[in-house]
């Protein structure tokens, strides 16, 4: 990629990330509280629906920017030597590497945000300082592995599906899709990916919210999943699936549509 294209991907990704995270924050709070071990009502119900939003506001731009600059550069690099039937694999590899890089920024922000969402009476700064004092920097990265294990399968579904839907729509109408059409493809791809990866999201939430020293605090995804299965069964594994699908479908529309439009304007 040329430097101008890289900068456009970085800026467009960051702007798209901020837009979607702030617009859909209330839905994310509801989803987190539905998945929390103490239950929806004890976690705050519909009170303090914007608890933790400062953490999201700070982390959104660099997180999304890191993902898209990695995604576009890896995709550009791999496309040089790939044939058409390998295109989905190219998108999968690019999205996976993008998630690994983005999670270095996303996870600390997510830990603080989720703890604030289930403790609306505590400020974001207080939760951050409490986490650093009692758990150190590793406390902010609790759930890194589970987040990556959630995001990579999600991206393996979402991005190849998004790119394939855009290609199909472009072929049917005879020209490249508009930004709103890209957004529609993103909504469908995001909603489908959200549904199938909900159990991994539940495991990630339990790990991030676990008290220090508990079995879930170790970060083992299988332990978290088996614990949910034993106590709540299938309904527990898919807790919050409806708000998650709604948020990510709408998020996919806003995120990928905004990204495409902003990138077009910058190039």
C-alpha positions, 0 to 999 in steps of 0.5 A: 500500500502507498503511504496515503492509502495507509493513512486513509485506512488508519483515519477512516478506521479510527473515525468509524470505531468511535462512531459505532462504539459511542452510538451503540454503547447502551446496547453493549451495556445491556449485553454485558449485564445479561452475561455477568455472573450476578445477573442483569438486575444486580449488575445494574439493570437499565441504570447507569447505561453509559457507565464505562463510556470514558474508557470506550471513548479513549480506546475506540480510535486507536483500536479501530485504526490499528485493526484497519491499517493492519488489515488493509496492509496485509490484504494488499501484501497477500493479494499480490501473489494470490489467485481468486480462489484464495481471496477468502483465505487472504481476507481471513489472514488479514482480519486475524492479524488485524485483531491480534494487533487491535486487541493490544489496545482493545483489551485494557479498554474493554476490561475497564469498560465492562467492570464499570458497566456492572458497577455503575456507582464506581467511576471509570478512573476509580476502576482503572486505579483499583485494577492497577493497584490490586492486579497490576498491568496484567489485570488490564490484560486479563482476558486477552487470550479469550478476546483474541479467541473470540475476535479471530473466529468472528473476523474469520466469518465477518470479513470474508462474508462482507467482502464476498457480499460486496463482490456479488453485489458489485457483479450484479449491478455492474459497478463497485458498491456504494458506501451504503451498500457496503454498510448493508453487507456489513450489517448482515455479515456482522449479525451472522458472525455475532450469533455464532460467536456468542458463547466465546463472548460470554466466556470473555465477559466472565473472565474479565469480570471474575474476581482475582483468584477465582477459577475464571480469573486464570483466563481459561476459555474452556473452564469459563465455558464449562462453568456456564454450561454446568450452571446455566446450560445452552441459554447461559452460553447464548446469554445476550445473543439478541442485543449482541446481534442487534448491536453488531448488525447495526454496528456493522452497518455504521462501522463498515459503511463509515469506514468505506465512505471516509476512506473514499473521501480521504483518497 
